[in-house]
Amino acid sequence: MSQTLGELLYAMRAVEPGGDQHPLVDAIEAQIADDPVGSRVVILGYTGDELMRIWALGLLADPDDFDLLSAAVTDPGLRFTALEALSGQPDRQRAGGIARTFLDDPDPRIRDFAARMVAFCARL
């Protein structure tokens, strides 16, 4: 029996750290590709975990979510995932501008990702 997108998101959240998430990621990506509009409704209504919701919105790469994702980067617990999600947005100039503000973030992982994102966005 096939799982709904909401069920897959909850299952993804339940995977133990270091566990194999690939089958769930593949299933989530397939459902989003098959029905991006319906998937967006499900994702926006997902209340299980804000980090998971931001991650899933990044898979959509819907320009309507740009403001939500750019607001999420202000939350230190969501910052990395929100930057990743912004990197898939079609407006590369705006996404690169936000990433540029994190080039001297105290977290080296954030700085590294922001630098790579700025470089990527500048190439396009």
trRosetta pair geometry for C-beta under 8 A, 3 or more apart (Angstrom, degrees):
i j d omega theta_ij theta_ji phi_ij phi_ji
3 7 4.1 -126 -173 93 103 126
3 8 5.1 130 111 -57 124 82
3 11 6.9 -10 -180 -9 166 142
3 27 7.0 45 56 159 109 144
4 7 4.6 97 53 7 77 102
4 8 7.0 -139 96 -5 41 87
4 42 7.6 -159 158 -133 102 147
5 8 5.6 -55 -148 36 33 113
5 9 6.4 36 153 -21 66 103
5 28 6.7 92 -141 -131 80 72
5 31 4.8 -175 -84 129 98 150
5 32 7.4 103 -121 -62 130 70
5 38 8.0 154 2 123 144 92
5 39 5.6 173 -110 -125 166 80
5 42 4.6 91 84 115 128 160
5 43 7.4 -66 145 -55 132 77
6 9 5.8 -52 -149 33 31 111
6 10 6.6 28 154 -14 64 104
6 42 5.5 -125 -56 -167 87 114
6 46 6.4 -174 -121 -100 81 93
7 10 5.8 -56 -149 39 33 109
7 11 6.2 33 151 -20 67 107
8 11 5.5 -53 -144 38 33 112
8 12 6.2 39 154 -25 65 103
8 24 5.9 158 -168 -159 91 88
8 27 5.4 -150 -126 108 139 116
8 28 5.0 178 134 -78 136 85
8 31 6.9 169 20 9 155 148
9 12 5.6 -48 -147 31 31 115
9 13 6.7 34 152 -20 61 103
9 28 7.0 98 -71 -112 68 124
9 42 7.9 173 -11 142 138 109
9 43 7.5 156 -79 -108 150 70
9 46 5.5 -53 121 -135 164 143
9 48 6.4 151 124 42 106 137
9 49 7.9 -166 160 42 99 101
9 52 5.5 120 -172 154 97 129
9 53 7.8 50 -165 -79 141 58
9 56 6.2 -26 -107 -62 118 148
10 13 5.7 -52 -153 32 33 114
10 14 6.6 30 151 -19 64 109
10 48 5.4 -164 -97 -98 79 167
11 14 5.7 -61 -153 36 34 112
11 15 7.3 53 148 -42 63 88
11 24 5.8 -157 105 -119 108 130
12 15 6.0 -33 -162 -2 38 114
12 21 6.3 63 -143 -147 85 105
12 24 4.7 166 -87 147 86 142
12 25 7.4 99 -117 -66 124 62
12 28 6.8 7 -54 -48 142 141
12 52 6.3 139 92 -136 116 123
13 48 5.8 -135 -18 136 165 127
13 49 5.0 154 -115 0 134 148
13 52 5.3 -54 -76 -64 103 151
15 19 4.2 -150 179 79 91 130
15 20 7.5 -120 -154 68 128 37
15 21 5.1 136 110 -87 172 87
15 24 6.8 -136 -47 13 136 152
16 19 4.2 104 58 -36 75 122
20 23 6.8 48 132 5 104 94
21 24 5.4 -67 -168 50 64 110
21 25 5.4 66 136 -29 90 106
22 25 5.6 -54 -139 37 31 111
22 26 6.2 32 161 -20 65 106
23 26 5.7 -54 -148 36 30 113
23 27 6.4 29 155 -18 64 107
24 27 5.7 -55 -146 38 32 110
24 28 6.2 32 155 -19 67 106
25 28 5.8 -55 -146 38 29 110
25 29 6.2 29 156 -17 65 108
26 29 5.9 -56 -145 39 27 110
26 30 6.3 29 155 -21 63 108
27 30 5.7 -53 -146 35 29 113
27 31 6.5 27 156 -17 63 105
28 31 6.0 -57 -150 36 30 108
28 32 6.3 28 154 -17 65 108
28 56 6.8 -101 179 -118 131 99
28 59 6.9 113 131 41 106 179
29 32 5.7 -57 -147 39 31 111
29 33 6.2 31 155 -19 66 108
29 59 6.1 -129 -104 -160 73 133
30 33 5.8 -55 -146 37 29 110
30 34 6.3 28 155 -19 64 109
31 34 5.7 -56 -145 37 31 111
31 35 6.6 -36 174 40 66 94
31 39 6.0 138 128 -95 89 119
32 35 7.4 -95 -143 65 20 56
32 36 5.9 48 176 -101 68 65
32 39 4.4 136 -115 -177 64 171
32 56 7.5 -172 -79 -169 135 86
32 59 5.3 90 73 126 177 119
32 60 6.0 -124 -164 -84 125 69
33 36 7.2 9 -122 -59 19 89
35 38 4.0 -17 152 42 122 114
35 39 5.4 137 97 -27 78 91
36 39 5.5 -58 -139 39 28 115
36 40 6.3 35 160 -27 64 102
36 60 6.0 122 -154 -141 96 90
36 62 7.1 151 170 -71 115 112
37 40 5.9 -50 -153 26 28 112
37 41 7.1 28 150 -17 59 101
38 41 5.7 -52 -157 31 37 113
38 42 6.6 34 149 -16 67 105
39 42 5.6 -55 -151 38 36 111
39 43 6.0 32 154 -18 70 108
39 56 7.9 -139 166 169 103 110
39 60 6.6 -179 105 -92 116 109
40 43 5.7 -55 -141 40 30 109
40 44 6.0 29 160 -18 66 108
40 57 7.8 70 -130 -119 76 75
40 60 5.7 89 -87 -128 92 154
40 62 6.0 32 -103 -22 134 161
40 64 7.9 52 -163 70 148 126
40 65 7.7 -139 -141 -54 111 121
41 44 6.1 -56 -144 38 24 107
41 45 6.4 11 159 -6 60 115
42 45 6.0 -73 -152 47 26 103
42 46 6.5 46 149 -50 65 96
43 46 5.4 -33 -150 -1 35 121
43 53 6.0 135 180 -149 79 74
43 56 4.6 -156 -128 115 122 125
43 57 5.7 158 147 -70 138 71
43 60 6.9 -140 33 -35 162 133
44 53 7.7 93 -109 -164 24 115
44 57 7.7 80 -73 -89 68 110
46 49 7.8 -35 144 45 108 60
46 52 6.9 -101 139 102 139 104
46 53 4.8 180 81 -96 113 100
46 56 7.0 56 24 46 158 150
48 52 6.3 -21 86 56 101 141
48 53 7.8 152 54 -47 72 96
49 52 4.0 66 84 10 109 112
49 53 6.7 176 90 -14 56 84
50 53 5.4 -53 -146 36 36 115
50 54 6.3 37 156 -19 68 103
50 72 7.8 -176 162 -130 108 114
50 75 8.0 -22 125 100 140 165
50 78 6.4 -62 124 -86 109 127
51 54 5.9 -54 -149 36 29 109
51 55 6.4 32 151 -20 63 107
51 77 7.0 -89 -73 143 111 93
51 78 6.0 -152 -98 -107 71 78
51 81 5.6 114 -158 18 81 166
52 55 5.6 -53 -147 36 32 115
52 56 6.3 29 155 -17 66 107
53 56 5.9 -56 -147 38 29 108
53 57 6.4 32 153 -20 64 105
54 57 5.7 -52 -147 35 31 113
54 58 6.7 39 151 -25 61 102
54 69 6.7 123 -150 -116 92 76
54 72 5.1 149 -114 -170 134 164
54 78 5.5 112 -11 -160 167 113
54 81 5.0 99 102 121 121 116
54 82 5.3 -56 -176 -81 138 73
54 85 5.6 -117 165 -28 80 154
55 58 5.7 -55 -162 27 32 116
55 59 7.2 34 145 -21 62 98
55 81 5.2 -63 -71 -166 82 121
55 84 7.4 7 -119 86 71 125
55 85 6.6 -137 -113 -70 27 111
56 59 5.5 -44 -158 24 42 114
56 60 7.2 45 146 -20 64 98
57 60 5.6 -49 -159 27 42 116
57 62 7.4 -83 -166 35 79 100
57 65 4.9 -173 -177 -170 118 155
57 68 6.8 -90 -178 98 165 127
57 69 6.3 -161 113 -72 129 104
57 85 5.7 38 88 -156 87 138
58 61 7.1 29 179 -65 41 64
58 69 7.1 111 -79 -116 79 134
58 81 7.3 -133 -22 170 144 76
58 82 8.0 -166 -66 -131 118 29
58 84 5.7 23 -147 112 162 83
58 85 2.7 -114 -81 -117 107 77
58 86 7.5 -56 -113 -15 100 34
58 87 7.7 29 -155 46 115 76
58 88 5.4 110 -177 29 77 130
59 88 7.4 13 -101 94 18 173
60 65 6.6 91 81 1 125 149
61 88 4.1 -101 -92 140 105 105
61 89 6.0 -175 -150 -94 74 35
61 90 6.6 97 165 -36 103 79
62 65 4.8 82 75 -1 92 106
63 66 5.7 -10 -167 -28 54 113
63 89 6.6 100 -103 -159 60 92
63 90 5.7 -49 -71 39 104 111
63 91 6.4 88 -125 -16 104 106
65 68 5.0 -60 -163 46 68 115
65 69 5.6 65 139 -23 90 105
65 85 7.8 -81 126 159 126 121
65 89 7.8 -139 78 -101 88 106
66 69 6.0 -64 -149 41 27 106
66 70 6.1 21 159 -16 67 110
66 86 7.5 79 -139 -124 69 85
66 89 5.6 88 -100 -139 93 144
66 91 6.4 13 -106 38 147 127
66 94 6.7 28 -167 111 136 142
66 95 7.9 -107 -137 -71 103 85
67 70 5.8 -55 -139 40 30 107
67 71 6.3 32 157 -20 64 105
68 71 5.9 -57 -151 35 27 110
68 72 6.6 32 149 -26 62 106
69 72 5.4 -51 -150 28 35 116
69 73 7.3 44 152 -29 62 93
69 82 5.3 159 -170 -159 73 86
69 85 4.9 -140 -135 106 128 120
69 86 5.0 164 138 -71 129 83
69 89 7.1 -165 64 -58 153 129
70 73 6.0 -38 -159 14 38 113
70 82 7.6 142 -93 169 17 119
70 86 6.6 87 -76 -99 68 129
70 94 7.9 -64 -77 153 139 107
70 98 5.5 -123 -127 -104 99 151
71 74 6.1 -45 -176 15 47 114
72 75 5.8 -51 -167 28 53 110
72 78 4.5 -91 176 130 95 138
72 79 7.7 -178 134 -87 73 35
72 81 7.6 -66 141 88 130 89
72 82 3.7 -175 102 -101 107 136
72 85 7.5 20 69 51 142 139
73 78 7.1 -115 -89 104 26 92
73 79 5.2 66 -154 -131 60 68
73 82 4.3 -151 -69 105 67 135
73 83 6.0 85 -110 -59 114 76
73 86 7.2 -10 -54 -24 126 141
73 98 6.4 134 25 170 165 121
73 102 7.3 -103 -179 -56 126 133
74 79 7.7 173 21 -89 6 90
75 78 4.1 42 82 27 113 108
75 79 6.5 -157 83 -47 53 72
75 82 7.5 113 50 -21 91 144
76 79 5.5 -21 -138 -16 33 122
78 81 5.6 -75 -166 55 60 105
78 82 5.0 60 141 -30 93 114
79 82 5.8 -63 -142 39 22 110
79 83 6.3 23 161 -19 63 105
79 102 7.5 150 -178 -118 118 143
79 105 7.7 155 161 -146 148 152
79 107 7.6 131 90 39 141 147
79 110 5.9 -7 128 -111 125 129
80 83 5.8 -55 -152 34 30 110
80 84 6.5 30 151 -18 64 104
80 107 7.7 -91 -64 117 106 148
80 109 6.3 -9 -105 121 132 114
80 110 5.9 -112 -84 -89 83 80
80 113 6.6 104 -142 25 82 161
81 84 5.5 -51 -151 36 34 114
81 85 6.3 36 150 -20 66 105
82 85 5.5 -51 -146 37 33 113
82 86 6.3 36 153 -20 65 104
83 86 5.6 -53 -146 36 32 112
83 87 6.6 43 151 -32 63 99
83 98 7.7 -163 -115 118 77 108
83 99 6.3 98 -148 -104 106 87
83 102 6.8 -73 -95 39 138 164
83 110 7.0 138 -9 -143 157 79
83 113 5.6 105 116 122 140 128
83 114 6.5 -77 -150 -79 146 74
83 117 6.5 -121 174 -37 103 161
84 87 5.7 -49 -156 20 33 116
84 88 7.7 23 151 -12 59 99
84 113 7.1 -57 -68 -170 76 142
85 88 6.4 -62 -168 31 38 106
85 89 7.7 54 139 -40 63 94
86 89 5.3 -31 -162 -3 51 121
86 95 4.6 164 159 -138 96 100
86 98 6.0 -81 178 75 161 139
86 99 7.1 -175 102 -55 131 94
86 117 7.6 49 94 -161 100 147
87 95 6.3 142 -97 169 33 138
87 99 7.6 65 -81 -72 85 135
87 117 5.1 -108 -99 -122 108 111
87 120 7.1 40 -153 80 106 145
87 121 8.0 -119 -133 -57 71 101
89 92 7.4 170 91 -73 79 43
89 94 7.3 -67 113 77 138 104
89 95 4.8 163 58 -66 116 129
91 94 4.3 15 129 27 118 114
91 95 6.1 139 94 -18 70 91
92 95 5.5 -59 -141 43 33 111
92 96 5.8 35 160 -21 69 109
92 120 7.8 -120 -151 119 117 81
92 121 4.3 174 175 -142 94 85
92 124 4.8 24 89 69 174 138
93 96 5.9 -55 -145 38 25 110
93 97 6.5 30 153 -23 60 106
93 121 6.9 150 -86 173 28 114
94 97 5.5 -53 -150 32 32 115
94 98 6.7 30 154 -16 64 101
95 98 5.9 -55 -154 35 33 108
95 99 6.4 32 149 -18 66 107
95 117 7.0 -106 142 172 99 116
95 121 5.8 -164 86 -100 94 138
96 99 5.4 -53 -144 38 35 113
96 100 6.3 48 152 -32 65 100
96 117 6.5 -172 -109 138 63 85
96 118 5.3 103 -157 -124 90 55
96 120 7.8 -157 -93 75 105 70
96 121 3.0 -163 -71 105 120 155
96 122 6.4 137 -148 -49 153 66
97 100 5.6 -44 -151 22 31 118
97 101 7.5 35 150 -22 57 96
98 101 6.0 -50 -166 22 39 113
98 102 7.6 21 146 -7 63 105
99 102 6.0 -69 -164 39 43 105
99 103 7.6 72 143 -54 68 81
99 113 7.8 -116 -144 122 110 75
99 114 4.5 168 -176 -149 83 74
99 117 4.0 -137 -131 96 160 125
99 118 5.0 -158 106 -58 119 79
99 121 6.8 157 34 0 138 141
100 103 5.9 -17 -164 -24 45 115
100 114 7.2 158 -77 175 16 108
100 118 5.4 98 -78 -103 74 125
101 114 7.9 -114 64 -150 47 138
102 105 4.4 0 -167 -37 79 122
102 110 5.4 -98 173 156 123 105
102 111 6.8 -147 143 -93 80 46
102 113 8.0 -17 110 79 133 87
102 114 3.9 -158 88 -88 101 151
103 111 6.2 66 -166 -143 35 79
103 114 5.3 -142 -76 117 53 128
103 115 6.1 93 -125 -74 86 78
103 118 6.9 3 -78 -22 113 151
104 111 6.8 40 -108 -111 17 113
105 110 4.1 -55 91 101 151 127
105 111 5.1 -157 51 -61 87 77
105 114 6.7 126 3 -7 121 146
106 110 7.9 38 62 48 47 128
107 110 4.0 72 80 7 107 110
107 111 6.8 179 89 -11 55 83
108 111 5.4 -52 -143 38 38 114
108 112 6.1 40 157 -22 68 105
109 112 5.9 -52 -147 35 28 112
109 113 6.4 23 156 -13 62 108
110 113 6.0 -59 -147 40 28 106
110 114 6.0 29 156 -20 66 111
111 114 5.8 -58 -145 38 26 112
111 115 6.3 27 157 -20 64 107
112 115 5.9 -56 -149 34 27 110
112 116 6.5 23 155 -13 63 107
113 116 5.8 -57 -149 39 33 109
113 117 6.0 33 153 -21 67 109
114 117 5.6 -57 -145 38 29 112
114 118 6.3 32 156 -21 65 104
115 118 5.8 -50 -145 34 29 110
115 119 6.5 27 155 -16 62 107
116 119 5.8 -57 -149 39 31 111
116 120 6.2 32 153 -20 66 108
117 120 5.6 -54 -145 37 31 112
117 121 6.1 28 158 -17 66 109
118 121 5.9 -57 -143 40 27 108
118 122 6.2 30 156 -23 63 109
119 122 5.8 -56 -147 33 28 113
119 123 6.8 32 154 -25 61 103
120 123 6.0 -56 -159 25 31 112
120 124 7.3 22 152 -18 62 105
121 124 6.2 -59 -158 28 37 108
